[in-house]
Amino acid sequence: MTVPGDVREVVNAVVAGVPALADTVSSAGGVNRQLLKGAIGPILSEFGLKPGSGRGSFAAWEIDYVSSARAVTVSVQTGRAAANNTALLALLAAAALPEVDWAVIVLPHKYKGANAFDAVANQFLALTRVRGVSLSLQGAFIVGF
């Protein structure tokens, strides 16, 4: 499967913004979603992604940015992305939108000593192996900070 150039641009911009995201983490390791959105919002707006707009999905609150023109969503997750399954919910919410083909999930590598990034990656991998579950997405990216 080939990732379209306009989707690659969004993913590359998010990856380039990882230092700004990491700077929002408190010295105690706390992660604030509003601070994260404030750091990533200007980056995404350059690519036409607008806040919200996940209307039509059963869990629209998990979709932070959307671009119908690029067929991509971005969800900014905090530390409980794995423990509370919110990253998985964001993936399913993106798949529920007919105009979306790609999902980008942004989350911390670690939260309270646990490896949130690997846990979410394993959840996504497990979902791909389940029989009877078919998502309408072309793919998903997990970007850690």
Disulfide bonds with the S-S distance in Angstrom:
none
